[in-house]
Amino acid sequence: MLLTVIALPVSDSKEQTEEKQDLTENTESCEGDRTLLEAKLESILENTEGVGKVQVLLMTGEGKQGFYGTENTEVTGVLIAAEGADNSVTVQNIQQAVMALFQIEAHKIKIMKMK
């Protein structure tokens, strides 16, 4: 007589709910940190001579570098639209500020003229 046993993993639905909740909270926390950084960078740049109005988008990933108490947030790319981006000195100043602030290379920063 041949006996076949099929075993399926069973997990507690409470554990799954808690894991999903933790993942959602971590995602929201990273998103909130990124938004805070974008807002702070926009504020600083808009108060810099020649820059004018700006919009900032930060691309983030997980890494060793941390900002404002978040140990897993690393800025991996920056996109900036600025009114003053038609001036090469202004663009260079923005780029140098972002490089110093986030410790990223120039090729990971794109600065465009805002229409």
N, C-alpha and C positions, 0 to 999 in steps of 0.2 A: 504494500500500500504506500503510495507517494503522498506526502503531506506538503503543501505549499503554504508558506507563511508570508504574508505581506504586511510590512510595518510602515506606517506613515507617521511622520513627525507631527506631534500635536503640541501647539503652544498655547499658552494662556492668552486669551483675548485681552486681558487687562495689561499684560506685558507688552503686547503689540501696540495698544493704545498709548501706553507710556512712552514707548520708543518713538512713535510717530510724533507725540507731543514734544519730546525732547528735540527731535530733529527740526520741527517747526520753530521752536523757540530759538534754537541756535541759528537757523537761517534768518529769522527776523532780527536777531541781535546783530548779525553781520551786516544785514541790509541797513539797519538803523545806524550802525557805526559808519558805513559808507556814506549814507546821506548826511550825517553830521560832518564828516570830513569834506564832502563836496560843498556844503553850505559854508563852512569855515574858510575853505580855499577861495570860494567865490567872494566872500566878504573881504578877505585880505586883498585879493587882486583888484576888486572894484575900488578900493581905497588907495591903490597905487597909481601914481601919476602916469597918464598916457594910456592906461588899459581900458577905461570905460566900463560899459556893461559887459558881464561875462556869464557864460554857462559852462559848468564843469560836469564831466562824466568820468568817474573812476571805475576802472576794471579791477576787481580784486580776486585773489585766490588764497588758498591756505598756504601758510609758510611760517618761518621762524620769526619774522619781523612782526612787531606788534605796535599798535597805535591806541592811545587812550584806554589802556587796560585790556585790550583784546589781543591775546597772544597769537591768534591764528589768522589775523587779517593782514594780508600783504597786498599793497597796490602794485599791480602788474602792468597797468597802462593808464594813460591820462589823455582825455580829449577835451580841449578847451576852445570855445568859440568866444572871441573877444572883439569888441568894437575897434580897439586900437591895434589889431593884428596886422594892419597895413604898414606899420612902422617896424622896421627890422630890429631896431634897438629894443622896442617894447617886447617883441617876440622873444628876443634873446633873454631879456630880464625875466619874463614869465617862465621860460624854459629852465633857466638856472635856478629859479626859486623852487620849481617843482622837482628838479633833480636833487636839490639839497634837502627838501622836505621829505621826500619819499625814497631817497636813495635808489633811484632808477636811472637807466641810461637814456640819453637823448632820443634814441630811435623808438622809445616806448612812449614818447610824448608827441602829440599832434596839436598844433595851435592853428586855428583857422580864423579868417576874418568874418565877423558877424555881419549879416546884412541888415 
